[in-house]
């Protein structure tokens, strides 16, 4: 696909850009907006006032009610105060940010209600900024940059109950930023009066600028847009490695299952850890754990991964009569402080090994102590080793060059070149999506029709109309677009559950569901009304059809007998006109009446069908919304699922790809559209 060949590790020869766009300087509050302490207005210094506005903007959010958030904020805020301010402001409970909060809410509302001309002007200014800072030149090609702006200062929120929530995210300055560009390019100019921390030319990475944020001391990067050619190539390579795993995964699984019986403790722990990372069962009974995440000791949340599991995170439930098999209960904080809680039935040998691994250990001891440099009392080192060596991003040269060599990584590399724990995660996620789509697309049904329309009166009337007037029966329910999209989201959700991609229930969920339910009730009333109208029209048509003509002209008789038509089994009764006597006016009058009545029936039928389809869509939307309220579908769809699976499914079942991927996502996965025919298999 990508014919350009590069030296090993070299990602570009030429890279030129304008550097990052920095957040504008703080704009002081207007004179009419005050901060109050103990009921009295206080004029804060500029630095202290800026931090106060960060808190004031968030008063309507739940996080400001949490003790950890409030404590961290107040501690960092006091560091920005002058000595006099620290002496005066000693208790957060006495602080009143109400006017500040009101000011920013009113300003946000004013932005939303700007006249069209002003909104267009702001849009043009943003586009001008995009053109200046949002593109780079990479090997002679103009490529779009992802987010070219530095992160604005504010208060750290984190996810879950993060122990650092509320801490101050400091303003990024040019002196913090490392610029990466080619030696022969024009070096970006820093803002007046400033200088870059460093300018380097490292063509083994794809980031353009980097800095270390102050909350968790992690690297932040400005990188190419996901739709750029190099990023597309990286995506393609990632999924191709996962596809290669498909050819050897059975062998790998057989190997680690055999190693469960190994006399060597380290080998048995490797085998069980790999089972935890790989295990793919129905999503409700799966593990697919992450290896772990590097973190600062003591200060950050107590998040763990597979190889840093402690004894306290694992409970074993032996099989009981009539109960499940060997069950492992896992309960710990995973990535981003998202709780992982699961009961999983495991193989008997895995269960027995876990019993052995937990023998004579304290709750705080490592489960896989043979894989941890610090032994059973080792701390975060296993996670550091695994995450840096297995799941390292190409963005971080320091992590990529880490000298920590994990046993698990070496073992995986011996099994297949390029194999990492993340490859297992990508493989299992993509395979799950493909299999779930195969099952759910044809397995899910919604009946759009609940009443058969039959009877000689209807059949008689249909003979009087042209073919284009007839409402044809719709396709089977599983072929309807609404049902297909619901099936896709359910397949996507199965993957999100597998990967533990959770989210908090949106604050607007209840309100939006109530609104949706009102729409459903209103639509149900319309459907009921339409059914009554249709039934009345059917009755009127049958009454006309029941008045069989005593005589009928020969031409009409021939027409009626030679034009059979069936709709859901409704046919002209045999012999209905056999004994009719040729005559003219009476038959013509009856035929005219039947034609008018049947036209009314068909019109009401169309309306009923349309309303029933609308109701089905609303119900499907409500079901989808309810099922996904605590699941983050986007993470898996964008990072773990081969887009060719979704594109092929869309082509196979006639689903517009716009229903699955938005414009930005379609640009990101442009490489996949040419590769994925409807018969593509992961």
N, C-alpha and C positions, 0 to 999 in steps of 0.2 A: 504493500500500500504506500508506504513512505520510502521512495527509492533513494533519497539522499543518505549517503553513508557517512558516518562520523567516527572519529577515533574513539576508542573506549573511554567512556566517561565525559567526553566533550559534548556540550549541548549547544554551543554557538561559537561563531567566530567574530561576529560583530554585534554589539549591543549598545544602543544610544537612547537616552530618554531624558526627561526634564526633572526627574526626581519627584519626591512626594509633594502634595499640596498640604500645607499646614493649617490647622484650625485657626481661624482669626482670633485676635486678641479679645480678651473679655470686655464686654460693654457694660458699664456700671448701670445699676438700677435707676430709673427715673426718680425725680425728687419726691413724687407723691407716693412712692412705695417704700415701706419701712419694715425693718426687723424689730421685734419687740422682745425685751427680756424682763421678766417679772412685771409685765404690764406696761413697761416704759420703752419708748423708741430708743434704739441704739444705732449710732452711725458707725458702721464697721469699716475697718481698713479694706482696701481693694481685694487683697488676697483672701481675707476671711469672708468678705461679702460674696465672692465668687463661689466658694465652697458652700456657703449657706444657700445659695440659689440652687445648687445641685440637689440638696435635701428638699428645699421648698418645691421644686418641680415634681418631686416624687411623693408628695403627701397623700395622694389618692391611691397609691400602690400599697399592697399588703405588706411588702418587705419592710416598710418603715415602722411597722408595728412590732417587728421581731426584735427581741432584746439584743441578739448578736449584732444585727445591723446597726441599731442605735448606738450600741457601745463602741463599735469600731468607727462609726462616723464621728462621734463626739471626740474620740481620742485623736483621730487624724485632723479633725477641724481645729482643735486647740493648738496643734502644731503650726497652723497657718496664722494664728492670731498674734497680735502684739502682746507684750507683757501686761499692759493695762487691760486688754480684752480678756486675757486668761484669768486675771484677778477678778474681773467682774462676772464673767460667764462661767459658772461652775456646775450648773445642773441643766441637762437637756430638757427636763420636764418644765422648766421655767421659760423655755424658748418658744416664741410664737412666730411661725413662718407663714401665717395665713395670708397676709397681703402679698408676699412673694409668690405663693402658690396661685393666688387669684390672678396676679399679673401675667404669669406665664400661660395659664389656661385661657385668659382673654386674648393673649397674643396668638396662641395656637388657633383659636376660633376665628380670629381676624384673618389669619392666613388662609383658612379654609374657605372663607367667604369673600376673598379678593375678587374684584371684577376680572372678566376674561382677559382684558388687555394687560393688566398687571401680572396675571399668571403667565401669560405668553412672554412677557418681558423677563420674568424669573426663569422661565424655561430656556430662553435664548441665552441668558447669562450662564446657566448650568451647562448648556451645550458648548459655549465658548471655552469654559473651563475644561470640559471633557476633551475638546480638540487640542488644547494646550498641554494638559498633563496626562490625558487618558490613553495615549498611544506611544509606542516605542518603535524603533527600527531594529529588527533582529535579522541578521544575515540578509539585509537588503529588502526585507518584507516589513510592511507597516502592520504591526500587531496591536490588538487592543489589550490594555492593561485591566486587571480586575478592579480592585478598589484602590485608587491612587491617592486617597486621602488618609492622613494619619488619624488614629482614633482620638476623638475629642476627650478632654478631661471630664471626669464625672465620678460617680460612686459605683463601686463594683457590686454587682448583684449576684453573680454566680448562678448555679443551678442547685436545686435541692436545698438542704440546710448547710450551705457552705460556710465554714468558720471564718472566712475573710469577707463575707458580705458586708457592705457598708464602708469598706476602706476606700480611700481616695485614690482614684486613677489620675496620675499626674499628667500634665500637658507634655506632649512629645515635642522636644526642641531639636533643631538641626544638629546640635552637639551630641545628641543621642543616636543619630542615624548613620549607618554604614551604607555607602553608595556602591553599587556593583555595576560596572560598565566596561566596555572594551577600552584598551589603552589608547587606541587611535581615535576614539570618539570625543565629542565635546562634553567635558564634564559638566554636570548640572550646576547651576549657580545657586548657592544657598541664599536664603533671605538676607537682606542688607543687615550688616552688623553681626552676622553669625558665620559659623564654619561647620563643615561636616566632621563627624567623629573620625571617619576614615573613608577613603576611597580605594576600592580594590577592583581587581579584574579577575574574577573567578568564573571561568567558563564551564565549570563542572556542575554549576547550580543554575536554576532558572529564576531566582529572585532578583529584583532590581534594587530594593532598599530593605534594610532590616534594622530593628532596634529591640531592646529588652524592656518589656513593660514592668512596672514596679510592684505589681500585686503578687504575682507568682514567679517573677523573674524568668518568664518564658519569652522566646523569640517571637516577634511579630514581623510579618513580611508584606511587601508589596510584590505581587506576582502577576504573571500574565492572566488574561481572562480565560476562563475555562473553554471558550470557543476558539481560542488560538490554536494554531497548528501544533506547536510543541506539546501543549496540554492535551490535545486530542490524541496525539501519538502516545503519550504516557497512559492515557485511559485505555487505549486499544491494547497496548502491551500488557497492562494489568489484567485485563479480561482474557487475553490469550494465554497468559501463564495459568490463570485459573482453569481455562479449558484444557490445558495440558494435564492438569491434575486429574481430570476425569479419566484419563487413560491409565493412571497408576494408583488411583485412590484405593481400589480394592486390595492391591498388593500392600500398600502402606497400612491399611487397617488390619490386614492379616498379620503384618509384622508386629504392630504394637499390641495386638491381642495375644500373640505368642509371647511377647515380652512380659506380660502380666505374670507369667510363671517363672521368670528369670530368677536365679538365686542372688543376683546382684541388686541391691536396694536402689541404686541410682537408676539403673535401667528400668526397674519396675515403676519408679516414680515418674520417669520420663514417659513411659507408656501410658500411665493413668492420666498424667497432665495432658498429653496429646489427645487422649480420648475425651477429656473435658472440653478441649478446644474444638474438637471435630464433631463430637456426637450430634448426629442429625436424626431425629425421630420426628413423628408428628409434632408440629410446633408447640403443642401443649405439653410435650414430654421431651424437651430438648435442652441441651446445655449450650453448646457453641459459645463458650466463654471467651472473653478477651484475655490476652496474656497479662496485661496490667499496664500501669501508667506511672511514669516518673513523677515524683512529687517531692516537696521539701518536707523533711522530717519535723514533726512537732507542730508546725504552723498550719499546714493544709489539712483538708478533710481526710479522714481515715479511709481513703479509697484503696481498694485492692483489685487484683486480677487473679487469674488462675494460679500462677506460680507464687503468689504472695498470700494465698489463702492461709488463714490461721485455723487452728483447731476449733476456736470459738465460732467460726463461720459455718461449720459442718456438723450436722446431726445425722446419725444413721438409724434407720428404722428397719429392723429385721422383719422378714415376711411372717404374717400370722395366718392362721387357718381362715380361708375364705377371703383373705385380704390381697393387697397388691404384693408384688415381688419385693426385691431388695431395693429400698427407697433411700435416696440421699436427699436431705433437706439442706439447701444452701441459702444463707441470708447474710448479705454484706452490702456495703456501699461500693458501687462500681464507678465507672467514668462519670465525671461531672456530678458526683455525689448522688447519682440515681440509684435507688435501692434495687438490688437484685434479690428476689425471693422466689424460690422454686422448689418443687418436690419432683424428683426425677427417678424413675425406675432404671436401675443400671444392671449391668451384667454381674453375676454372682462373684466372679473373680475380682472385679473392680471393687465391689463391696468389701470383700475379704481383705484386699490390699489396703483399703482405706482404714479398716479396723486396725491393721498392723501399723500403718503410718501414724495413727493417733495414740498408740499405746504409750503409756508413761510420759505423756506430754501435758504441759499446762495449757490452759485455753489460749494464751497469747503466743504460744509456740507455732512456728511455721508448719503447715501440713506437709509440704514438699521440702523438707529440710536438706535433703541430699542435693537439691538443685540450687540451694541458696548459699552464697559465699560465706555468710555468717552462721551457717548451720541452723539448728532448729530455733535459735534465738535471733537469727538474722532479721533485719528490718526490711527496708524497701529495696534492697539491692537486686533481688530477683526480678522485680518489676522493671528496674532501670535497665538491667541486662536485656530482658526480653523485649521491652518496648523499644529500646534504642536499636537493638540488633535485628529484631523481627519486623517491627512495624515502622521503622524509621522513614521519614519523608525525605525526598530528594532535596528539600528546601534547606535543610540544616546541615552544613558541612561539619560542624562540631559533633553532632549526633552520628552522622554517617561515618565519621572517622573514629568513633569510640573504640577504645581498646578492650572494652568489656566483651568477652566472648561467651555467650550462654551455651550451656550443654544442649538445650533444646534446639537452638538455632543450628548448631553444628549437626545435630542429628537430622533435622529436616533437610538441610542442604545435602547431606549424604543420600537422602531418599530421593530427592529430585532437585535439579538445579533451579534456583530462584524460588524455592518453596519457603514460605513463611507462614506464621500463624494467621496473618491477615489474608493470605491466599486461601487458606481453608475457609475463612469467614466469607470471602467473596464467592468461592465455589459453592458452598452450602446455601448461601442466600440466593444465588442465581438458579441453582438446581431446584430449590424450593419454589421459587416463583414460576418456573417453567412447568413443574408438576402440578402446582395448585391451579394455574391457568387451564391446564388440560382438563382437570377435574371439574372446576367451578364454571367454566364457560358453558358447558352443556348440562351441568347438574342443577343449576339454579333456575327456578321457574316462577313466573308471576302470571296468573291468568288475567288476561285483559277482557275476557268475555265470560259472562256468567249465565247467559240465557240464549237458548237456541231459538231462532225465529223460523218456524216452520208453518205449513198450512197451505191448503189449496188457494186461499184468497191471495196470499202473498205471491205464490208461484204464478197465478193467473195474471196478476198485475205486472210482474216482471216481463211477461211476454210482450207487453205493450210498450216497453222502453228499449232504447238502444244499448249496446254493450257498454259504452262509456258512462252511462248513467248508473251502472251497477256498482255497489260498494263491494269490492273483493275482500274476502276474509284476509286478515293480516297474517304475517309470518308467525311461526311458533314463538312462544314467549321468550325462550332462551336466545332467540336471534334478535330480540329488540335491543336497541342501543343502550337504553337505560339499564337493562339487566346485565349487559356485557360490561359496562363501566363499573357497576356495583360488584360484579364478579372480579374484575381486575383489582379494585381497591381491597377486596377481601384477600386476594392472593398476595397483594403488597403488604397487607396487615399481617399475614402469616409470617412473612419475612421479618417485619419490624418486631414482632413478638419474639421470634427466634433470636434476633440480635439485641433484645432488651432496649429497643428505642422507645422509651417512654416520654411522656410529657405531662405537665399538670393540666387538669381540666381547665380550658379557657374560661376566664371570668364572665365572658358574654355568652357562654354555652346555654345556660338555662333560658335566658331571654330569647336567644335566637331559636331555640327549640320550641318555646311557647309560640313565637310568631309563626314558625313553620307548621305547628299543630293547628293553629287557627286557619291557616291556608288549606290544610288537609280537610278540616271539618267543613269549611265553606265549599270546597270542591266536592265533597261527598254529598252535600245538599244539592248541588247542581246536578250531579249524576242521578240522584234519586228523582229529581224533578224531570230530568230528560227521559228516564225510564218510564215514568207515568205517562208522559206525552207520547212516547213511542207505543206503549201498550194501547193507548186510546186510538192512535192512528191505525194500528194493526186491526183492532176490533172493527173500526169503521170499514176498513178494506175487506175484511172477511164478510161483513154484512152485505156489501155489494156483491162479492163473489158468490154468496149463498143464493142470491136471486138468479138462478140459472135461466137464461133466455129460452123462451119457447121456440124461437126461430132465430136463425142467424144466416147471413149471406154466405154463399159457397166460398168466396175468396177469403173471407175472414176465418171461416172454419178451417180452410187449408193452412192459413198462416198459423193459427193456434196449434194445430196438430203437428205441423212440420217445424216448429221452433221451440224445442224443449230447452228448459234451462233449470238448473238446480242451484239453490243457495242453502247450504247446510242441510241438505236432504229434502227441502221443500220442492215438490214437483206437481205438475198438472195431473190430476187423477186420470187413470186410464178410462177411456170411454166417456169422458166428461162431455164431449161435444158430438159423440157418434150419432145421436138421434136428432140433432138440431135440424130444423126445417129452414131452408133458405128464405131469408127475408131481409130487409134493409135497415129501416130506421131504428128499430128496437135494439138490434145488436150494436149499431153504431153508438147509440146513446150509452149503453152499458160499458162499451169499450172506452168511451171518453171519460166516464166516471171512474173506471178502474185506473186509467192512465193518471188522472189528477190525484187520486187517493194514494196510488203507489209512489208517485213523485214525493208526496208529503212524508210517506213512511221512510223513503230512502234519505230524505233530507234530515229527518229526526234521527235516523240510524247513524248518519255521518256525525251529527252533533254528539250523540252518545259515545260513539267510538273515540272521538277527540277528547271528550271530557274524561273518559275512563283511562286513556293513555296519559293525560295530564295528572290524574290522581295517582296512577302507578309511578310516575316520575317523582312526584312529591313524597310518596311513601318510601321509595327507594332512597331519596335524598335524606329523609329522616333516619332511615335505618343506617345508612352510611355514616351520618353525622354521629349517631349514638355509638356505633361500634368503634369509631376512630377518635373518640373524645380524649382518650388517654394514650394514644399511640401516635408517634411522629413518623408519618409515612415518607417524608421527603428525604431523610438521611439515607435510608437503604436505597431508595430509588435512584439517588444521585451518586452514591458512593460504592454500593455493593452489588447492584443489579446490572448485568450486561444489558445495555439499552437495545441491543439487537433482538433480544427476547421479546421485549415489549413492541418494538416496531414490526417484527414478523407477525406477532399476534394481531396487531392492528390490521395488517394487510390480509391476514388469513380470514378474519371475521368482519371485515368491512367497517372497522372503527376508525374514525378520523384521528390521526395521531395527535391533533391539537387537544383532544379530550384527555390525553395522557401526559403530554409534555407541553409546557407553556413556551412562549417565543424564545426566552432566554435559554431554556433547557434544550430546545430544538437546535439552537445555534451551538450549544456545547457538544451535542451528540451528532453534529452534522456528518462526521466520519462514518457513523453507523448506518445512515440511511441507504448508502450505496451498497453496503455489505449484507444487509438483512433482507433476503427474499422471504416470502411467506412460508417457505419450508426450512428456514434456519433453525438449527438445533444447537443449543449451548454445548 
